[in-house]
Amino acid sequence: MSTGAATEVTLGELHAAIARRLKEHVEDIESDPRYLQMAIKFVSDNKITCVIAERNDIGELDKSLARRKQRKFGTTSGENITDIATHMAQEAMNE
């Protein structure tokens, strides 16, 4: 690790914070889609991943996205949470 680089713990904390914030925005229909797109791009560009568990923030985000997609499109299968969130943010920006 280079001098001044973030530690694995710090990056893990950042990942968790992004997941919590994304969850808040996904649940808020009035949320600015540009914020979602920026956060999704950060996660994607940095290849940040985690195991989706029933009781972690990513698991909660996954459930929120699935519920929102079900309400809007009537389906939840075949896509991961990043794809769903990106699609929803792009749609909101085009409205």
C-alpha positions in Angstrom: 0.0 0.0 0.0 1.4 3.4 -0.9 2.0 6.2 1.6 -1.2 8.1 2.3 -3.5 5.5 0.8 -6.7 4.6 2.6 -6.6 1.6 4.8 -8.8 -1.4 4.2 -10.8 -0.5 7.3 -11.3 3.0 6.0 -12.4 1.7 2.6 -14.8 -0.7 4.3 -16.3 2.1 6.3 -16.7 4.2 3.1 -18.4 1.2 1.4 -20.8 0.9 4.3 -21.6 4.6 4.3 -22.3 4.6 0.6 -24.6 1.6 1.0 -26.5 3.4 3.8 -26.8 6.6 1.8 -27.9 4.8 -1.4 -30.5 2.9 0.6 -31.9 6.3 1.9 -32.0 7.7 -1.7 -33.6 4.6 -3.2 -36.3 4.8 -0.6 -36.9 8.5 -1.2 -38.7 8.9 -4.5 -37.9 12.6 -4.6 -34.2 11.9 -4.4 -31.9 13.7 -6.9 -30.8 10.9 -9.4 -27.5 12.6 -10.0 -26.4 11.7 -6.4 -27.4 8.0 -7.0 -25.5 8.0 -10.3 -22.4 9.4 -8.7 -22.4 6.9 -5.9 -23.0 4.0 -8.2 -20.2 5.1 -10.4 -17.8 5.3 -7.4 -18.7 1.8 -6.3 -18.4 0.4 -9.8 -15.1 2.2 -10.7 -13.5 1.0 -7.6 -14.7 -2.5 -8.0 -16.1 -2.4 -4.5 -18.1 -5.6 -3.8 -19.4 -7.4 -0.8 -21.5 -10.4 0.0 -25.2 -9.6 0.2 -26.4 -10.8 3.5 -29.9 -10.7 5.0 -28.8 -8.2 7.7 -26.2 -5.9 6.2 -26.7 -2.5 4.5 -26.2 -4.0 1.0 -28.8 -6.7 1.8 -31.2 -3.9 2.8 -30.3 -1.9 -0.3 -30.9 -5.0 -2.4 -34.4 -5.5 -0.8 -35.2 -1.8 -1.3 -34.2 -2.0 -5.0 -36.2 -5.2 -5.5 -39.3 -3.7 -3.9 -39.0 -0.5 -6.0 -38.4 -2.4 -9.2 -41.4 -4.7 -8.4 -43.6 -1.7 -8.0 -42.4 0.0 -11.2 -41.7 -2.9 -13.5 -43.4 -5.9 -12.0 -40.2 -8.0 -11.9 -37.1 -8.5 -9.8 -35.2 -11.4 -11.3 -32.1 -11.4 -13.5 -30.4 -8.2 -12.5 -27.9 -7.2 -9.8 -28.4 -4.2 -7.6 -26.0 -1.9 -9.4 -27.7 -2.5 -12.8 -31.1 -1.9 -11.3 -30.0 1.3 -9.4 -28.2 2.6 -12.5 -31.2 2.0 -14.7 -33.5 3.7 -12.2 -31.2 6.7 -11.8 -30.9 7.1 -15.6 -34.7 6.9 -16.0 -35.2 9.6 -13.3 -32.7 11.9 -15.0 -34.5 11.5 -18.3 -37.9 12.5 -16.8 
